[in-house]
Amino acid sequence: MISAILYALFLRLYYSFAQIYAFFNPKGKEWIQGRKRINEDLKSLSKENKPIIWLHASSLGEYEQGLPVAETLKRKFSGHRILWTFYSPSAYTVVKSKDKDDYIAYLPFDFKKNIESFLDIVKPKAVVFIKYDFWHNTIGSIKKRNISLVLAGAAFRENQVFFKGYGVFFRKMLHSFDMIFVQDENSKNLLNKIGVNQVEITGDPRAERVLEIKNKNERNLQIESFKGEKVLLVAGSTWEEDEKLLKSCLPAFIEKFDMKILIAPHEISNKRIASVMQLFKEFKPVLYSEAQKETSNLMIMDKMGLLSRTYKYASFAYVGGGFGKGIHNILEAAVYGIPVFFGPNTDKFIEARELTTMKSAYIVEDKNEFIRLINLQEENDSIKTAILENNANYFLNKSNTSEAVCKYLNKKLAHE
């Protein structure tokens, strides 16, 4: 009872702060205004007499992770429609602009009246949360209506609130899910210890997504021309600390390994790209958008949406973020069976732990270690062959979530 009162107070304070923040920040304003448009976004849904499967993703990363699940659901449940909801304004804006097949809306803020009204309109046959973003009233209302509730692609760590002595209120949400599909054995064991037993290990939906991209085998003639016959290092989603490390290594990479380097910064605003070009000016970098028949050994990617398809040309990959809040998507690179390098902040990333254990990926903290590891790879073809084979098996074993979700929902919905 006390926990419920405190949570209600927390929601009031959270929403009040969001309203104040909206006066000073465009994304904050959209976060508020977008939720006022929910009924408008759902107008056509209420007119169409087709059952709904509701998928929720917190942000764009989780949406990408959940896409294989959504596509499989569409194939298996062709008579149903998909509704995507988002917490993040950036995710909502991007997906709303490009996805014309599915319904797109914001997740209502977690006031009970908002959730009940939303469920009255949508009337979902099933709900699938991707990875996380747990809201107590939302989950509770879905459970009370006996709607099938699934969590897919989840990963848990021992230091999370669910596994603390004071986490009873939060554990209740996990118990409300009819089925939880997790990425690894550790997550399953943690859930079992708190009495959550409706758990199955199916891997990471991102593995399915990157396999799909790889199998399309899309060519980029400009990058093919840039690489030529040389060794190529693709450094993706880089931040300033990553770029400082790369700069210190470039002379050895170019002189010793006759390497070409393509750097794709995480942000590609004009200011950010200008800063990267200035940092590497002694290497005479070329921009991807301007490159013709360049002779430079260094290219800076200044166009969005190409990175995951660029790794196919790489002999080595470096993924940024490891000197900051955490690494970005290393699976995009690893799916091509190449050695992947990144900085030390990997604690929250199961895939980093697994791939480093397999010696398919490597943590680098300084120039000497990075150069040593590249040299080791270049001198031992057997290491590269082992990585290629190990990664193929890794992705095969990690790509079961979509089918598992569909199989489970098929059984549940067949009884309705």
Salt bridges, closest charged atoms under 4 A:
GLU30 OE2 - ARG37 NH2 2.66
ASP41 OD1 - LYS96 NZ 3.20
GLU48 OE1 - ARG81 NH1 2.77
GLU64 OE1 - ARG209 NE 3.14
GLU71 OE2 - LYS74 NZ 3.47
ASP102 OD2 - LYS74 NZ 3.07
GLU116 OE1 - ARG145 NH2 2.51
ASP120 OD1 - ARG145 NH2 2.91
ASP133 OD2 - HIS56 NE2 2.59
ASP178 OD1 - LYS143 NZ 3.62
ASP184 OD2 - ARG353 NH2 3.58
ASP204 OD2 - ARG206 NH2 2.73
GLU212 OE2 - ARG209 NH1 3.21
GLU218 OE1 - ARG309 NE 3.07
GLU224 OE1 - ARG219 NH2 2.77
GLU241 OE2 - LYS244 NZ 3.37
GLU243 OE2 - ARG272 NH2 2.72
ASP258 OD1 - LYS230 NZ 3.17
GLU282 OE1 - LYS247 NZ 3.69
GLU351 OE2 - ARG206 NH2 2.95
GLU354 OE1 - LYS398 NZ 3.02
GLU369 OE2 - ARG372 NH2 3.18
GLU378 OE2 - LYS384 NZ 2.75
GLU403 OE1 - LYS76 NZ 3.63
